[in-house]
Amino acid sequence: MDRLIRGNSGLEVGAVPMATPEISPAVADGRIDAGITRGEQPGRGVRRFLLRRARIGVQLAQHHPLAEHPEIEIADAAAYPLRLPDRAANPVIHDQPSALFRDTRPHPRFHTPAVSFDMSQRDLRDGVTLAPAGEAAATVQPAGLTWRPLRGAPRLTIHLVLPREQSPLHRRIRAVAKTLAHELHWLPD
């Protein structure tokens, strides 16, 4: 977001925190001009444009036994408690990891924290709990935490959401987002 804001004078960019299921309807009915969602979100009256494919992994304490591995097997991660976000607030980010671990043995133990957002990731510091996360988590790790990819996991997708009928503003947003995605090497050339 910062780079989008800095590099485009005349284009006002602001973040409006919303639950994921609200983004596509808000774009469709014009409450917001554009949105960014993780995973494909259902919705009428919108078009989605792929911005990024990211590896899925887990955040964990640096002293966790699995932290010594460069990649973690899905079944190995399933042996530890797994923190997932509240499904009502973010169905895709809840459902995608749930599906990833569905057929693993041992059966995973999922839990949802009482606090929906904790920047310090306090619950991961116990050296036991893992949190499924996209690879962007590796760039903003609080001290004492690390991120490792899950071997064989599908990629998480990030999409730009625009109205089905696009104005010149929407076409400009799409062009800027596409250029930025290529500059950051999120998409192949």
N, C-alpha and C positions, 0 to 999 in steps of 0.2 A: 504494500500500500504506500509506504513512504516514497519509494522510487517512482511510482505512478504519479503521486502528488507533485514531487519535485520536478519531474521532467516534462510536465504538460501544463504550461501556463494557459490560462483561459478555460481550463477544465477543472471545475470544483469537485474534489474527491473527498468523501467523508465516510467513515465507518459507522454503520448503524447495527449494533448488536441485535441479532434476532435468532430465535430457535430455527434450526435448519428447515423444518417443514413449512415455515412461514415465508421463506425467501422467494420461491417460485410464485406463489399467489401475490406477494407484494410487488414483484416485477410485472406480473400479468395485469394487475389492476392499476399500475402506475404510481403506487405509493413510493417506490424507489425506481431509479432508472435502470439499475443493473445489480446483479448479485453474484457472489462466488460461493459455490457449494462444494463440499467433499462428497464424492460419489454422485451417481445419477439420481436426481430427485424427481419424483413424479410431479406433474403439473401441466395444466392446460394453458394455452395462450403464450407459451414461452418457447424459446429455442436455446439449446445448450451447446457450448463450444468448448472442446477440450483444451485446457491450459497446461496440464501437467499430469504425468504418471509418476507416482512415487512408490518406492518400496515400503512395505509394511514391516514393522519390527516391534520391539518392546523397549520401553524405558524401564530402567532398573538401577538400583544402587550400585555404585562402583565396586562395592565389596560383596555383591551377590555372587553366588557360586557360578552362575551362567555368564557373568560379565567377562570372564577370561576367554570366552569363545568369540571368534570374529563373526560367526553366524550361529543362530540358535535353531535347533530343530523344533518344529511346532509341537511335537509330543513332549519334548523336554520342557518347553514353556508351560504346557498344560498341567504339569505336575505342581505348579505353584499357583497361589491365588492370583487372579487376573482382575484388575480394576477396569470397569467399563463405565462410560458416561450414562446418565439417565436416558432411557430409551425415548421418553416423551420429548425431551429437549433435542435429541439428535438421533433419530432412528437409524440412519445409514451408518453412522459411526458406532452405533451399538450393534446393529445387526451384522455388519461385515465381519468384525472379529468373532462374533458368536458363531457365525457360519464357518469361519476358518477353523475353529476348534471343535466343531460339532462332532466329528467322527473320530476324534483322538482318544486314545487311552493313555493314561487315566482320564476320566471325565474331568474337564476343568471346573474350578470353583470360581465363579464370577461374583463380584460384588460391586455395588455402586456406592461411592462415598456420600456421606451426608452433606458435605460441602461440594457444590457443583464445580467450583473453580478455585484451585489452590496453587498459586504460582510456585510455591516452594516445593510442591509435590511431596508433602510431609509423609503421606502413607507409603511411599516407595522407599523411604529411608530405613525401613525395618529390615532390609536385606532379604526379604521373602517375596513381597508383592511385586508383580509386574504390571505394566500398563501398555496394552497395544497402542501403537502410534505410527504415523507416517514418518518418513525419513526427515522431514523438516524439523522434527523434534530434536534431531542430532545437532542442529545449529543453535539452539537456544536452551541448552541444558543448564539447570541450576547446579551449583557446586555439589559434588558428591554423587551426581547421577550420570548415567551414560545411556546410549541407545545402541541396540544391536538388531540387525535385520533378521527376519525369520526365513529360514531356508525353504524355498518352494512356495512361499505365500504369493498370492496374486498382487497386482499393483493397485494402489489406491488412486483414484482419479479426482482431479480438481477441475471444475467446470465454471465457465462464465455463463451467467444466465441473463438473457436479454428478451424483450418482448418479441412475439412472433412478427408483428408489424414494426419495422425498425425505422426510426427517424435518422437524419444525418448525425445527430448526437450519438445514437446507439452504434452507428457504423464507425464513428470515430473511437468510441470506447472499445469496440471489438478490434480495430486496427492497432490501437495502443497496447491492448492486452496481448494480442498476438505477437507484436514486436518484442514486448517485454519478455514473454515466455520463451521466445527464440534467443534473445540476448542472455537469458539466465540458463540456457541449455535445458529447459524443461521439455521441449519438443524437438524431435529430429528435424533437420532442415528439409 
